[in-house]
Amino acid sequence: MNDAALKSGTQEIVVDEVFPHAPETIWKTLTSGELMARWLGMPSTGFKPSKGTKFTYKTTPGGAWNGVIHCEVLEAIPNERLVYTWKSGHAENVGYGAPLDTVVTFTLSRVENGTRLRLVHAGFVLPRNEPAFMNMSDGWKKVVPSIGAVAAEQAASKKH
């Protein structure tokens, strides 16, 4: 991608990983509130994998923003796809905590020996959301492997 493309328009973060676990195990890891908090590193309140469910995450506040991320489930197809909005920030903030109106999509595909998990976090408006885009690009690259680690613990606990 060239510098001009980064300066304006909308960007998305894409992370694609294959885990040696069944889609059902990855789905449970993605959609259990307790497990979500572990792999994402933020607690969620009110989450259910059901279309129309509104829930929140809580992270570090900044400026006029209170650190609450407002989400709504747009689609939940068990063991296949989870899509939700990710809205945060405050109109008075520039940089960290600037208004953010994005969509997170997790797509699970059964592959030989496991599941491919593709995360797409779309809708970052640049340059306004550049700090969030940069931070979350790095963040999701750490979070997605954490989903696999939490799933591995779940799979191991079933065997005992």
Chimera marker file (.cmm) of the C-alpha trace (Angstrom):
<marker_set name="trace">
<marker id="1" x="0.000" y="0.000" z="0.000" r="1" g="1" b="0" radius="0.5"/>
<marker id="2" x="1.374" y="3.416" z="-0.879" r="1" g="1" b="0" radius="0.5"/>
<marker id="3" x="1.569" y="6.429" z="1.440" r="1" g="1" b="0" radius="0.5"/>
<marker id="4" x="-1.244" y="8.247" z="-0.391" r="1" g="1" b="0" radius="0.5"/>
<marker id="5" x="-3.617" y="5.346" z="0.324" r="1" g="1" b="0" radius="0.5"/>
<marker id="6" x="-2.762" y="5.593" z="4.013" r="1" g="1" b="0" radius="0.5"/>
<marker id="7" x="-3.399" y="9.332" z="4.159" r="1" g="1" b="0" radius="0.5"/>
<marker id="8" x="-7.119" y="9.308" z="3.346" r="1" g="1" b="0" radius="0.5"/>
<marker id="9" x="-10.035" y="6.968" z="2.900" r="1" g="1" b="0" radius="0.5"/>
<marker id="10" x="-11.035" y="3.915" z="4.874" r="1" g="1" b="0" radius="0.5"/>
<marker id="11" x="-8.750" y="1.139" z="5.982" r="1" g="1" b="0" radius="0.5"/>
<marker id="12" x="-9.250" y="-2.294" z="7.450" r="1" g="1" b="0" radius="0.5"/>
<marker id="13" x="-7.171" y="-4.630" z="9.566" r="1" g="1" b="0" radius="0.5"/>
<marker id="14" x="-7.026" y="-8.252" z="8.443" r="1" g="1" b="0" radius="0.5"/>
<marker id="15" x="-5.516" y="-11.102" z="10.485" r="1" g="1" b="0" radius="0.5"/>
<marker id="16" x="-5.720" y="-14.676" z="9.225" r="1" g="1" b="0" radius="0.5"/>
<marker id="17" x="-4.623" y="-17.653" z="11.365" r="1" g="1" b="0" radius="0.5"/>
<marker id="18" x="-5.120" y="-21.407" z="11.328" r="1" g="1" b="0" radius="0.5"/>
<marker id="19" x="-5.594" y="-23.175" z="14.659" r="1" g="1" b="0" radius="0.5"/>
<marker id="20" x="-5.474" y="-26.928" z="15.346" r="1" g="1" b="0" radius="0.5"/>
<marker id="21" x="-8.956" y="-26.870" z="16.915" r="1" g="1" b="0" radius="0.5"/>
<marker id="22" x="-12.471" y="-27.571" z="15.675" r="1" g="1" b="0" radius="0.5"/>
<marker id="23" x="-14.630" y="-24.578" z="14.682" r="1" g="1" b="0" radius="0.5"/>
<marker id="24" x="-16.861" y="-25.356" z="17.695" r="1" g="1" b="0" radius="0.5"/>
<marker id="25" x="-13.911" y="-24.810" z="20.067" r="1" g="1" b="0" radius="0.5"/>
<marker id="26" x="-12.909" y="-21.532" z="18.379" r="1" g="1" b="0" radius="0.5"/>
<marker id="27" x="-16.559" y="-20.373" z="18.386" r="1" g="1" b="0" radius="0.5"/>
<marker id="28" x="-16.897" y="-21.034" z="22.128" r="1" g="1" b="0" radius="0.5"/>
<marker id="29" x="-13.669" y="-19.090" z="22.720" r="1" g="1" b="0" radius="0.5"/>
<marker id="30" x="-14.972" y="-16.163" z="20.632" r="1" g="1" b="0" radius="0.5"/>
<marker id="31" x="-18.440" y="-16.065" z="22.199" r="1" g="1" b="0" radius="0.5"/>
<marker id="32" x="-18.043" y="-16.865" z="25.906" r="1" g="1" b="0" radius="0.5"/>
<marker id="33" x="-17.898" y="-13.607" z="27.890" r="1" g="1" b="0" radius="0.5"/>
<marker id="34" x="-15.342" y="-14.990" z="30.341" r="1" g="1" b="0" radius="0.5"/>
<marker id="35" x="-13.098" y="-16.298" z="27.559" r="1" g="1" b="0" radius="0.5"/>
<marker id="36" x="-13.492" y="-13.100" z="25.492" r="1" g="1" b="0" radius="0.5"/>
<marker id="37" x="-12.088" y="-11.074" z="28.383" r="1" g="1" b="0" radius="0.5"/>
<marker id="38" x="-9.057" y="-13.386" z="28.481" r="1" g="1" b="0" radius="0.5"/>
<marker id="39" x="-8.095" y="-13.237" z="24.817" r="1" g="1" b="0" radius="0.5"/>
<marker id="40" x="-9.060" y="-9.609" z="24.230" r="1" g="1" b="0" radius="0.5"/>
<marker id="41" x="-7.670" y="-8.313" z="27.508" r="1" g="1" b="0" radius="0.5"/>
<marker id="42" x="-10.816" y="-6.231" z="28.157" r="1" g="1" b="0" radius="0.5"/>
<marker id="43" x="-13.976" y="-7.206" z="30.000" r="1" g="1" b="0" radius="0.5"/>
<marker id="44" x="-17.244" y="-7.235" z="28.075" r="1" g="1" b="0" radius="0.5"/>
<marker id="45" x="-20.648" y="-6.486" z="29.551" r="1" g="1" b="0" radius="0.5"/>
<marker id="46" x="-23.890" y="-7.848" z="28.149" r="1" g="1" b="0" radius="0.5"/>
<marker id="47" x="-22.465" y="-9.951" z="25.289" r="1" g="1" b="0" radius="0.5"/>
<marker id="48" x="-24.513" y="-12.787" z="23.770" r="1" g="1" b="0" radius="0.5"/>
<marker id="49" x="-23.853" y="-14.265" z="20.310" r="1" g="1" b="0" radius="0.5"/>
<marker id="50" x="-27.296" y="-13.205" z="19.122" r="1" g="1" b="0" radius="0.5"/>
<marker id="51" x="-28.208" y="-10.661" z="16.424" r="1" g="1" b="0" radius="0.5"/>
<marker id="52" x="-29.270" y="-7.334" z="17.920" r="1" g="1" b="0" radius="0.5"/>
<marker id="53" x="-27.483" y="-7.850" z="21.251" r="1" g="1" b="0" radius="0.5"/>
<marker id="54" x="-25.868" y="-4.632" z="22.461" r="1" g="1" b="0" radius="0.5"/>
<marker id="55" x="-22.789" y="-4.925" z="24.655" r="1" g="1" b="0" radius="0.5"/>
<marker id="56" x="-19.735" y="-2.959" z="25.733" r="1" g="1" b="0" radius="0.5"/>
<marker id="57" x="-16.018" y="-3.363" z="26.264" r="1" g="1" b="0" radius="0.5"/>
<marker id="58" x="-14.076" y="-1.165" z="28.675" r="1" g="1" b="0" radius="0.5"/>
<marker id="59" x="-10.545" y="0.057" z="28.011" r="1" g="1" b="0" radius="0.5"/>
<marker id="60" x="-8.260" y="2.935" z="28.986" r="1" g="1" b="0" radius="0.5"/>
<marker id="61" x="-10.086" y="6.303" z="28.824" r="1" g="1" b="0" radius="0.5"/>
<marker id="62" x="-8.471" y="9.199" z="26.998" r="1" g="1" b="0" radius="0.5"/>
<marker id="63" x="-9.348" y="12.903" z="26.922" r="1" g="1" b="0" radius="0.5"/>
<marker id="64" x="-13.123" y="13.375" z="26.801" r="1" g="1" b="0" radius="0.5"/>
<marker id="65" x="-13.640" y="9.665" z="25.984" r="1" g="1" b="0" radius="0.5"/>
<marker id="66" x="-14.605" y="7.402" z="28.912" r="1" g="1" b="0" radius="0.5"/>
<marker id="67" x="-12.995" y="4.259" z="27.457" r="1" g="1" b="0" radius="0.5"/>
<marker id="68" x="-16.284" y="2.473" z="26.706" r="1" g="1" b="0" radius="0.5"/>
<marker id="69" x="-16.596" y="0.701" z="23.349" r="1" g="1" b="0" radius="0.5"/>
<marker id="70" x="-20.227" y="0.240" z="22.260" r="1" g="1" b="0" radius="0.5"/>
<marker id="71" x="-20.980" y="-2.834" z="20.180" r="1" g="1" b="0" radius="0.5"/>
<marker id="72" x="-23.993" y="-4.504" z="18.605" r="1" g="1" b="0" radius="0.5"/>
<marker id="73" x="-24.075" y="-8.000" z="17.159" r="1" g="1" b="0" radius="0.5"/>
<marker id="74" x="-25.008" y="-7.773" z="13.467" r="1" g="1" b="0" radius="0.5"/>
<marker id="75" x="-24.651" y="-11.467" z="12.652" r="1" g="1" b="0" radius="0.5"/>
<marker id="76" x="-24.006" y="-14.647" z="14.636" r="1" g="1" b="0" radius="0.5"/>
<marker id="77" x="-23.882" y="-17.949" z="12.750" r="1" g="1" b="0" radius="0.5"/>
<marker id="78" x="-22.594" y="-20.557" z="15.220" r="1" g="1" b="0" radius="0.5"/>
<marker id="79" x="-19.206" y="-22.019" z="14.310" r="1" g="1" b="0" radius="0.5"/>
<marker id="80" x="-19.037" y="-19.866" z="11.138" r="1" g="1" b="0" radius="0.5"/>
<marker id="81" x="-19.325" y="-16.093" z="11.523" r="1" g="1" b="0" radius="0.5"/>
<marker id="82" x="-19.583" y="-13.385" z="14.170" r="1" g="1" b="0" radius="0.5"/>
<marker id="83" x="-20.002" y="-9.731" z="13.158" r="1" g="1" b="0" radius="0.5"/>
<marker id="84" x="-20.422" y="-6.735" z="15.455" r="1" g="1" b="0" radius="0.5"/>
<marker id="85" x="-20.106" y="-2.976" z="15.446" r="1" g="1" b="0" radius="0.5"/>
<marker id="86" x="-17.257" y="-1.325" z="17.366" r="1" g="1" b="0" radius="0.5"/>
<marker id="87" x="-18.027" y="2.310" z="18.176" r="1" g="1" b="0" radius="0.5"/>
<marker id="88" x="-16.063" y="4.479" z="20.548" r="1" g="1" b="0" radius="0.5"/>
<marker id="89" x="-14.393" y="7.793" z="21.103" r="1" g="1" b="0" radius="0.5"/>
<marker id="90" x="-15.578" y="11.324" z="21.672" r="1" g="1" b="0" radius="0.5"/>
<marker id="91" x="-16.069" y="14.178" z="19.209" r="1" g="1" b="0" radius="0.5"/>
<marker id="92" x="-13.734" y="16.444" z="21.238" r="1" g="1" b="0" radius="0.5"/>
<marker id="93" x="-10.821" y="14.021" z="20.966" r="1" g="1" b="0" radius="0.5"/>
<marker id="94" x="-8.138" y="14.122" z="18.300" r="1" g="1" b="0" radius="0.5"/>
<marker id="95" x="-5.770" y="11.167" z="18.220" r="1" g="1" b="0" radius="0.5"/>
<marker id="96" x="-6.435" y="8.552" z="20.894" r="1" g="1" b="0" radius="0.5"/>
<marker id="97" x="-10.151" y="8.406" z="21.641" r="1" g="1" b="0" radius="0.5"/>
<marker id="98" x="-11.261" y="10.162" z="18.429" r="1" g="1" b="0" radius="0.5"/>
<marker id="99" x="-14.690" y="8.973" z="17.189" r="1" g="1" b="0" radius="0.5"/>
<marker id="100" x="-14.532" y="5.464" z="15.769" r="1" g="1" b="0" radius="0.5"/>
<marker id="101" x="-17.370" y="3.693" z="13.924" r="1" g="1" b="0" radius="0.5"/>
<marker id="102" x="-16.151" y="0.306" z="12.691" r="1" g="1" b="0" radius="0.5"/>
<marker id="103" x="-17.217" y="-3.315" z="12.222" r="1" g="1" b="0" radius="0.5"/>
<marker id="104" x="-15.414" y="-6.456" z="13.422" r="1" g="1" b="0" radius="0.5"/>
<marker id="105" x="-15.974" y="-9.722" z="11.518" r="1" g="1" b="0" radius="0.5"/>
<marker id="106" x="-14.712" y="-13.130" z="12.594" r="1" g="1" b="0" radius="0.5"/>
<marker id="107" x="-15.065" y="-15.842" z="9.928" r="1" g="1" b="0" radius="0.5"/>
<marker id="108" x="-14.353" y="-19.473" z="10.813" r="1" g="1" b="0" radius="0.5"/>
<marker id="109" x="-13.632" y="-22.056" z="8.100" r="1" g="1" b="0" radius="0.5"/>
<marker id="110" x="-13.008" y="-25.737" z="8.708" r="1" g="1" b="0" radius="0.5"/>
<marker id="111" x="-9.659" y="-26.738" z="7.193" r="1" g="1" b="0" radius="0.5"/>
<marker id="112" x="-7.637" y="-29.930" z="7.326" r="1" g="1" b="0" radius="0.5"/>
<marker id="113" x="-6.492" y="-30.364" z="10.945" r="1" g="1" b="0" radius="0.5"/>
<marker id="114" x="-8.345" y="-27.350" z="12.338" r="1" g="1" b="0" radius="0.5"/>
<marker id="115" x="-9.967" y="-23.995" z="11.736" r="1" g="1" b="0" radius="0.5"/>
<marker id="116" x="-8.961" y="-20.923" z="9.783" r="1" g="1" b="0" radius="0.5"/>
<marker id="117" x="-9.966" y="-17.768" z="11.656" r="1" g="1" b="0" radius="0.5"/>
<marker id="118" x="-10.074" y="-14.572" z="9.625" r="1" g="1" b="0" radius="0.5"/>
<marker id="119" x="-10.575" y="-11.314" z="11.457" r="1" g="1" b="0" radius="0.5"/>
<marker id="120" x="-11.470" y="-8.175" z="9.525" r="1" g="1" b="0" radius="0.5"/>
<marker id="121" x="-11.836" y="-4.922" z="11.457" r="1" g="1" b="0" radius="0.5"/>
<marker id="122" x="-13.133" y="-2.458" z="8.858" r="1" g="1" b="0" radius="0.5"/>
<marker id="123" x="-14.135" y="1.186" z="8.647" r="1" g="1" b="0" radius="0.5"/>
<marker id="124" x="-11.155" y="3.142" z="10.000" r="1" g="1" b="0" radius="0.5"/>
<marker id="125" x="-11.425" y="6.642" z="8.516" r="1" g="1" b="0" radius="0.5"/>
<marker id="126" x="-7.965" y="8.079" z="7.907" r="1" g="1" b="0" radius="0.5"/>
<marker id="127" x="-6.428" y="10.348" z="8.943" r="1" g="1" b="0" radius="0.5"/>
<marker id="128" x="-8.934" y="10.809" z="11.840" r="1" g="1" b="0" radius="0.5"/>
<marker id="129" x="-8.670" y="7.193" z="13.057" r="1" g="1" b="0" radius="0.5"/>
<marker id="130" x="-4.977" y="6.735" z="12.289" r="1" g="1" b="0" radius="0.5"/>
<marker id="131" x="-3.923" y="6.327" z="15.973" r="1" g="1" b="0" radius="0.5"/>
<marker id="132" x="-6.643" y="3.696" z="16.517" r="1" g="1" b="0" radius="0.5"/>
<marker id="133" x="-5.788" y="1.982" z="13.222" r="1" g="1" b="0" radius="0.5"/>
<marker id="134" x="-2.087" y="1.781" z="14.109" r="1" g="1" b="0" radius="0.5"/>
<marker id="135" x="-2.676" y="0.640" z="17.718" r="1" g="1" b="0" radius="0.5"/>
<marker id="136" x="-5.327" y="-1.895" z="16.769" r="1" g="1" b="0" radius="0.5"/>
<marker id="137" x="-3.319" y="-3.243" z="13.826" r="1" g="1" b="0" radius="0.5"/>
<marker id="138" x="-0.635" y="-4.222" z="16.325" r="1" g="1" b="0" radius="0.5"/>
<marker id="139" x="-3.219" y="-5.231" z="18.928" r="1" g="1" b="0" radius="0.5"/>
<marker id="140" x="-5.217" y="-7.624" z="16.750" r="1" g="1" b="0" radius="0.5"/>
<marker id="141" x="-1.966" y="-9.316" z="15.615" r="1" g="1" b="0" radius="0.5"/>
<marker id="142" x="-1.405" y="-10.201" z="19.304" r="1" g="1" b="0" radius="0.5"/>
<marker id="143" x="-5.048" y="-10.889" z="20.162" r="1" g="1" b="0" radius="0.5"/>
<marker id="144" x="-5.789" y="-13.411" z="17.400" r="1" g="1" b="0" radius="0.5"/>
<marker id="145" x="-3.002" y="-15.817" z="18.518" r="1" g="1" b="0" radius="0.5"/>
<marker id="146" x="-4.387" y="-15.418" z="22.065" r="1" g="1" b="0" radius="0.5"/>
<marker id="147" x="-7.702" y="-16.802" z="20.788" r="1" g="1" b="0" radius="0.5"/>
<marker id="148" x="-5.784" y="-19.934" z="19.783" r="1" g="1" b="0" radius="0.5"/>
<marker id="149" x="-4.065" y="-20.166" z="23.169" r="1" g="1" b="0" radius="0.5"/>
<marker id="150" x="-7.376" y="-19.862" z="25.069" r="1" g="1" b="0" radius="0.5"/>
<marker id="151" x="-8.970" y="-22.397" z="22.693" r="1" g="1" b="0" radius="0.5"/>
<marker id="152" x="-6.077" y="-24.807" z="23.368" r="1" g="1" b="0" radius="0.5"/>
<marker id="153" x="-6.758" y="-24.552" z="27.113" r="1" g="1" b="0" radius="0.5"/>
<marker id="154" x="-10.453" y="-25.298" z="26.466" r="1" g="1" b="0" radius="0.5"/>
<marker id="155" x="-9.607" y="-28.301" z="24.294" r="1" g="1" b="0" radius="0.5"/>
<marker id="156" x="-7.136" y="-29.620" z="26.888" r="1" g="1" b="0" radius="0.5"/>
<marker id="157" x="-9.645" y="-29.254" z="29.741" r="1" g="1" b="0" radius="0.5"/>
<marker id="158" x="-12.192" y="-31.361" z="27.787" r="1" g="1" b="0" radius="0.5"/>
<marker id="159" x="-9.709" y="-34.228" z="27.549" r="1" g="1" b="0" radius="0.5"/>
<marker id="160" x="-9.279" y="-34.481" z="31.342" r="1" g="1" b="0" radius="0.5"/>
<link id1="1" id2="2" r="1" g="1" b="0" radius="0.2"/>
<link id1="2" id2="3" r="1" g="1" b="0" radius="0.2"/>
<link id1="3" id2="4" r="1" g="1" b="0" radius="0.2"/>
<link id1="4" id2="5" r="1" g="1" b="0" radius="0.2"/>
<link id1="5" id2="6" r="1" g="1" b="0" radius="0.2"/>
<link id1="6" id2="7" r="1" g="1" b="0" radius="0.2"/>
<link id1="7" id2="8" r="1" g="1" b="0" radius="0.2"/>
<link id1="8" id2="9" r="1" g="1" b="0" radius="0.2"/>
<link id1="9" id2="10" r="1" g="1" b="0" radius="0.2"/>
<link id1="10" id2="11" r="1" g="1" b="0" radius="0.2"/>
<link id1="11" id2="12" r="1" g="1" b="0" radius="0.2"/>
<link id1="12" id2="13" r="1" g="1" b="0" radius="0.2"/>
<link id1="13" id2="14" r="1" g="1" b="0" radius="0.2"/>
<link id1="14" id2="15" r="1" g="1" b="0" radius="0.2"/>
<link id1="15" id2="16" r="1" g="1" b="0" radius="0.2"/>
<link id1="16" id2="17" r="1" g="1" b="0" radius="0.2"/>
<link id1="17" id2="18" r="1" g="1" b="0" radius="0.2"/>
<link id1="18" id2="19" r="1" g="1" b="0" radius="0.2"/>
<link id1="19" id2="20" r="1" g="1" b="0" radius="0.2"/>
<link id1="20" id2="21" r="1" g="1" b="0" radius="0.2"/>
<link id1="21" id2="22" r="1" g="1" b="0" radius="0.2"/>
<link id1="22" id2="23" r="1" g="1" b="0" radius="0.2"/>
<link id1="23" id2="24" r="1" g="1" b="0" radius="0.2"/>
<link id1="24" id2="25" r="1" g="1" b="0" radius="0.2"/>
<link id1="25" id2="26" r="1" g="1" b="0" radius="0.2"/>
<link id1="26" id2="27" r="1" g="1" b="0" radius="0.2"/>
<link id1="27" id2="28" r="1" g="1" b="0" radius="0.2"/>
<link id1="28" id2="29" r="1" g="1" b="0" radius="0.2"/>
<link id1="29" id2="30" r="1" g="1" b="0" radius="0.2"/>
<link id1="30" id2="31" r="1" g="1" b="0" radius="0.2"/>
<link id1="31" id2="32" r="1" g="1" b="0" radius="0.2"/>
<link id1="32" id2="33" r="1" g="1" b="0" radius="0.2"/>
<link id1="33" id2="34" r="1" g="1" b="0" radius="0.2"/>
<link id1="34" id2="35" r="1" g="1" b="0" radius="0.2"/>
<link id1="35" id2="36" r="1" g="1" b="0" radius="0.2"/>
<link id1="36" id2="37" r="1" g="1" b="0" radius="0.2"/>
<link id1="37" id2="38" r="1" g="1" b="0" radius="0.2"/>
<link id1="38" id2="39" r="1" g="1" b="0" radius="0.2"/>
<link id1="39" id2="40" r="1" g="1" b="0" radius="0.2"/>
<link id1="40" id2="41" r="1" g="1" b="0" radius="0.2"/>
<link id1="41" id2="42" r="1" g="1" b="0" radius="0.2"/>
<link id1="42" id2="43" r="1" g="1" b="0" radius="0.2"/>
<link id1="43" id2="44" r="1" g="1" b="0" radius="0.2"/>
<link id1="44" id2="45" r="1" g="1" b="0" radius="0.2"/>
<link id1="45" id2="46" r="1" g="1" b="0" radius="0.2"/>
<link id1="46" id2="47" r="1" g="1" b="0" radius="0.2"/>
<link id1="47" id2="48" r="1" g="1" b="0" radius="0.2"/>
<link id1="48" id2="49" r="1" g="1" b="0" radius="0.2"/>
<link id1="49" id2="50" r="1" g="1" b="0" radius="0.2"/>
<link id1="50" id2="51" r="1" g="1" b="0" radius="0.2"/>
<link id1="51" id2="52" r="1" g="1" b="0" radius="0.2"/>
<link id1="52" id2="53" r="1" g="1" b="0" radius="0.2"/>
<link id1="53" id2="54" r="1" g="1" b="0" radius="0.2"/>
<link id1="54" id2="55" r="1" g="1" b="0" radius="0.2"/>
<link id1="55" id2="56" r="1" g="1" b="0" radius="0.2"/>
<link id1="56" id2="57" r="1" g="1" b="0" radius="0.2"/>
<link id1="57" id2="58" r="1" g="1" b="0" radius="0.2"/>
<link id1="58" id2="59" r="1" g="1" b="0" radius="0.2"/>
<link id1="59" id2="60" r="1" g="1" b="0" radius="0.2"/>
<link id1="60" id2="61" r="1" g="1" b="0" radius="0.2"/>
<link id1="61" id2="62" r="1" g="1" b="0" radius="0.2"/>
<link id1="62" id2="63" r="1" g="1" b="0" radius="0.2"/>
<link id1="63" id2="64" r="1" g="1" b="0" radius="0.2"/>
<link id1="64" id2="65" r="1" g="1" b="0" radius="0.2"/>
<link id1="65" id2="66" r="1" g="1" b="0" radius="0.2"/>
<link id1="66" id2="67" r="1" g="1" b="0" radius="0.2"/>
<link id1="67" id2="68" r="1" g="1" b="0" radius="0.2"/>
<link id1="68" id2="69" r="1" g="1" b="0" radius="0.2"/>
<link id1="69" id2="70" r="1" g="1" b="0" radius="0.2"/>
<link id1="70" id2="71" r="1" g="1" b="0" radius="0.2"/>
<link id1="71" id2="72" r="1" g="1" b="0" radius="0.2"/>
<link id1="72" id2="73" r="1" g="1" b="0" radius="0.2"/>
<link id1="73" id2="74" r="1" g="1" b="0" radius="0.2"/>
<link id1="74" id2="75" r="1" g="1" b="0" radius="0.2"/>
<link id1="75" id2="76" r="1" g="1" b="0" radius="0.2"/>
<link id1="76" id2="77" r="1" g="1" b="0" radius="0.2"/>
<link id1="77" id2="78" r="1" g="1" b="0" radius="0.2"/>
<link id1="78" id2="79" r="1" g="1" b="0" radius="0.2"/>
<link id1="79" id2="80" r="1" g="1" b="0" radius="0.2"/>
<link id1="80" id2="81" r="1" g="1" b="0" radius="0.2"/>
<link id1="81" id2="82" r="1" g="1" b="0" radius="0.2"/>
<link id1="82" id2="83" r="1" g="1" b="0" radius="0.2"/>
<link id1="83" id2="84" r="1" g="1" b="0" radius="0.2"/>
<link id1="84" id2="85" r="1" g="1" b="0" radius="0.2"/>
<link id1="85" id2="86" r="1" g="1" b="0" radius="0.2"/>
<link id1="86" id2="87" r="1" g="1" b="0" radius="0.2"/>
<link id1="87" id2="88" r="1" g="1" b="0" radius="0.2"/>
<link id1="88" id2="89" r="1" g="1" b="0" radius="0.2"/>
<link id1="89" id2="90" r="1" g="1" b="0" radius="0.2"/>
<link id1="90" id2="91" r="1" g="1" b="0" radius="0.2"/>
<link id1="91" id2="92" r="1" g="1" b="0" radius="0.2"/>
<link id1="92" id2="93" r="1" g="1" b="0" radius="0.2"/>
<link id1="93" id2="94" r="1" g="1" b="0" radius="0.2"/>
<link id1="94" id2="95" r="1" g="1" b="0" radius="0.2"/>
<link id1="95" id2="96" r="1" g="1" b="0" radius="0.2"/>
<link id1="96" id2="97" r="1" g="1" b="0" radius="0.2"/>
<link id1="97" id2="98" r="1" g="1" b="0" radius="0.2"/>
<link id1="98" id2="99" r="1" g="1" b="0" radius="0.2"/>
<link id1="99" id2="100" r="1" g="1" b="0" radius="0.2"/>
<link id1="100" id2="101" r="1" g="1" b="0" radius="0.2"/>
<link id1="101" id2="102" r="1" g="1" b="0" radius="0.2"/>
<link id1="102" id2="103" r="1" g="1" b="0" radius="0.2"/>
<link id1="103" id2="104" r="1" g="1" b="0" radius="0.2"/>
<link id1="104" id2="105" r="1" g="1" b="0" radius="0.2"/>
<link id1="105" id2="106" r="1" g="1" b="0" radius="0.2"/>
<link id1="106" id2="107" r="1" g="1" b="0" radius="0.2"/>
<link id1="107" id2="108" r="1" g="1" b="0" radius="0.2"/>
<link id1="108" id2="109" r="1" g="1" b="0" radius="0.2"/>
<link id1="109" id2="110" r="1" g="1" b="0" radius="0.2"/>
<link id1="110" id2="111" r="1" g="1" b="0" radius="0.2"/>
<link id1="111" id2="112" r="1" g="1" b="0" radius="0.2"/>
<link id1="112" id2="113" r="1" g="1" b="0" radius="0.2"/>
<link id1="113" id2="114" r="1" g="1" b="0" radius="0.2"/>
<link id1="114" id2="115" r="1" g="1" b="0" radius="0.2"/>
<link id1="115" id2="116" r="1" g="1" b="0" radius="0.2"/>
<link id1="116" id2="117" r="1" g="1" b="0" radius="0.2"/>
<link id1="117" id2="118" r="1" g="1" b="0" radius="0.2"/>
<link id1="118" id2="119" r="1" g="1" b="0" radius="0.2"/>
<link id1="119" id2="120" r="1" g="1" b="0" radius="0.2"/>
<link id1="120" id2="121" r="1" g="1" b="0" radius="0.2"/>
<link id1="121" id2="122" r="1" g="1" b="0" radius="0.2"/>
<link id1="122" id2="123" r="1" g="1" b="0" radius="0.2"/>
<link id1="123" id2="124" r="1" g="1" b="0" radius="0.2"/>
<link id1="124" id2="125" r="1" g="1" b="0" radius="0.2"/>
<link id1="125" id2="126" r="1" g="1" b="0" radius="0.2"/>
<link id1="126" id2="127" r="1" g="1" b="0" radius="0.2"/>
<link id1="127" id2="128" r="1" g="1" b="0" radius="0.2"/>
<link id1="128" id2="129" r="1" g="1" b="0" radius="0.2"/>
<link id1="129" id2="130" r="1" g="1" b="0" radius="0.2"/>
<link id1="130" id2="131" r="1" g="1" b="0" radius="0.2"/>
<link id1="131" id2="132" r="1" g="1" b="0" radius="0.2"/>
<link id1="132" id2="133" r="1" g="1" b="0" radius="0.2"/>
<link id1="133" id2="134" r="1" g="1" b="0" radius="0.2"/>
<link id1="134" id2="135" r="1" g="1" b="0" radius="0.2"/>
<link id1="135" id2="136" r="1" g="1" b="0" radius="0.2"/>
<link id1="136" id2="137" r="1" g="1" b="0" radius="0.2"/>
<link id1="137" id2="138" r="1" g="1" b="0" radius="0.2"/>
<link id1="138" id2="139" r="1" g="1" b="0" radius="0.2"/>
<link id1="139" id2="140" r="1" g="1" b="0" radius="0.2"/>
<link id1="140" id2="141" r="1" g="1" b="0" radius="0.2"/>
<link id1="141" id2="142" r="1" g="1" b="0" radius="0.2"/>
<link id1="142" id2="143" r="1" g="1" b="0" radius="0.2"/>
<link id1="143" id2="144" r="1" g="1" b="0" radius="0.2"/>
<link id1="144" id2="145" r="1" g="1" b="0" radius="0.2"/>
<link id1="145" id2="146" r="1" g="1" b="0" radius="0.2"/>
<link id1="146" id2="147" r="1" g="1" b="0" radius="0.2"/>
<link id1="147" id2="148" r="1" g="1" b="0" radius="0.2"/>
<link id1="148" id2="149" r="1" g="1" b="0" radius="0.2"/>
<link id1="149" id2="150" r="1" g="1" b="0" radius="0.2"/>
<link id1="150" id2="151" r="1" g="1" b="0" radius="0.2"/>
<link id1="151" id2="152" r="1" g="1" b="0" radius="0.2"/>
<link id1="152" id2="153" r="1" g="1" b="0" radius="0.2"/>
<link id1="153" id2="154" r="1" g="1" b="0" radius="0.2"/>
<link id1="154" id2="155" r="1" g="1" b="0" radius="0.2"/>
<link id1="155" id2="156" r="1" g="1" b="0" radius="0.2"/>
<link id1="156" id2="157" r="1" g="1" b="0" radius="0.2"/>
<link id1="157" id2="158" r="1" g="1" b="0" radius="0.2"/>
<link id1="158" id2="159" r="1" g="1" b="0" radius="0.2"/>
<link id1="159" id2="160" r="1" g="1" b="0" radius="0.2"/>
</marker_set>
